[in-house]
Amino acid sequence: MTGACRKCRGSTSSACRGSPAAHPPSSGGCGTTRPIWPIISRRNGRKARPDPLFPFRPLQRAERIPVLRFTLRQLEYLVAVGELGSVTEAAERVNVSAPSVSTAISQLEREFGLTLFVRRHAQGLAMTEAGRRFVEQARHILAEAGKLNALSNALTGQVRGPLNVGCLVTFAQIVIPALRRAFCDANPEVEFAQFERDHAELLEGLRSGRFDVALSYDMDIPPDVAFQPLATLPPHVVLPEAHPLASRAGISVAELAGEPMILLDLPHSTGYFLSLFRERGLAPRIAERTRDMSVMRAMVANGFGYSIANIRPDSNLALDGGRLAFVPITDESRPIRIGILTMRGLNPPLVIERFAAFCIDLTHRGGVAGLRPPG
């Protein structure tokens, strides 16, 4: 839409046709740009409504939408580096190479003329004040961008887009693979990403928006986090198959007090295991501590002691082939529940609702190893 001459007001005079010199731009003539519809829409002495096919005036040069100088992918890398303080760890989180992350950060710094991180040899990266503020704003932008996927799902009824699932490291290897396989087969357009963390890290990830949903135990759930139970898990003793107590139908906590214990030493989990003894005026004889369930099972299978766990895999083999036995604890003990964690007060997008419903249904049908319906 080129506009009408302010001198001739849309005249068809020969002086104006193809002759900008007749009405030069300096005098508001044909060389200037002016929207046509406000002029030609006056009928019967009043201004008519604009043409519905062209309801807005065209953007002038100064009003043009600026070209973004960054991508959402770059912001995702920025947030990962800001949270982890390491390019290598950030690359693992976002599933790209470390050079790709470094390049993205350098491009952002160059584009904005700011130093976002200070590189310290052998100490990773430290955020500058500008970096801290950029990371905070980047989180907000990514959260807003994610709402487009939620809106698309709500409008179409289809489940697609990213789903970031955190899982307690204690049972991730048992629960997540089969659960993810089944959900992704049913919802192939979902971009599923999993993260194994301890309980405290899962809560922090939910609050920061890094995780959309998390799977964990119902231990110390804060008021701002909602918990949907999936299964109830009583404690049981993990023993080497050749142990004298391995053939028993049940074992009391008192019978374990004198035995060497391989403690699965994770935040919240440790307190729960030790409380089984403390509530009976006993203390376990801790021979070794580990944060890895596979290491715990291998240590037990090789005769270094027993352990206690709540989730039981289908296999009775440790990773090195050693054989294990799982025996229930006979004392009245508080079971723990595994369930789905989400932030309260939020309207969850369709993909999260579908994932939660899928987990509940699959668990109740016995489709998740080591879990049984809540009771």
C-alpha positions, 0 to 999 in steps of 0.5 A: 500500500503506497499511500496517497499524495498529501497535496492532491489528496488522491487526485487523478490530475496529470500533474501528480501521475508518475511525477513526484517532482510535482509534489515533492516529499519536502512539502508532503507530496507524493514521495511520502507514505500514507495509509490509504484507507483513512482517506478513501473510507470517508463516505457521506461526510463520515468515516467508514469502517476500515476494510476488514481485509486490511483493518490495520494501518501498515507499520512505518519504518520505525515501528517494524518488529525487531529481529530477535538476536537470540534463539530459544535453544541458546537460552536453554543452553544459557539456563543450563550453564547458569544452573550447573556452572559447567559447560560439560554438565550443561551439555549432558543435560541438554543432550548436545556437545560441549562445544555447541553450548560454549558457542551458544554462550559466546554468541549471546555474549557477543550479540549483547556486548556483555560478559555473562560468565567468568571462566575460572580454570579448573573451577568451572564458570561463575555467573556475573551479575549480568549473567544472573539477570539474563538467566533469570529472564531466560527462564521466564522467556522459556516458560512463556514459550512453552505455553504455546505447546500447552495451548496447541495441545489444548486446542487440538486435543493432541499431546505433543511437545517437550516433557521434562521428567525428573525421577528419584535416582534410587529407583530411576533404573527400575521404573523410568525405562519401561514407563517411558517406552510405554508412554512414548509409544502411545504419544509419539509426538512428545519429546520426553527427557528424563533426569535422575536426581535426589529428592531435594534436587527434584523439588528444586527442579520443579520450583525452577521450572526445569522439571514439568513433573517428577517421580519420588517418594512421599517424604517431606513434601512441601506445601507448594508441591502436589503428590499423586500416589502411584504405589505403596512400598513396604520396606524389605531386606536385601540379602546375599542368596547364601545368607542364613536369613535369606530363606526366611519368610520374614525378618525383624529389625532386631535380627538385623542390628548386629549384621553389617549394613550397606546403607543406601545413603541419599537425602530423606531415604537415609533418615527413613531407613535409620528410623526403622531402627531408632523407633525400636531403640536400636542402631544399625552397624553401618559397614558401608554407604553408597548413593547408587542402588546398583553398587548397593546390590552388588556389595550385598551380593558379594557378601559385604552385608545386607541392605534395606530398600522399598522398591524391588526389581523383578530380577534377583541378580546384581549387575555382576551376576551375584544372586540376591534375596528379598525378605519382608520386614516383619515389624510394623513399619511405615511404608512409603509411597511412590508418586507424581510430584507437580507444583500446586496452583498451576494449570497443568498443560495437557501433556502433564495431565496425560502423563500423570493419568498414564502412570496411574493406569499403567501402575494399577495394571501392573505394568511398572516393575517393582510397583503395586497399586496403593493400599 
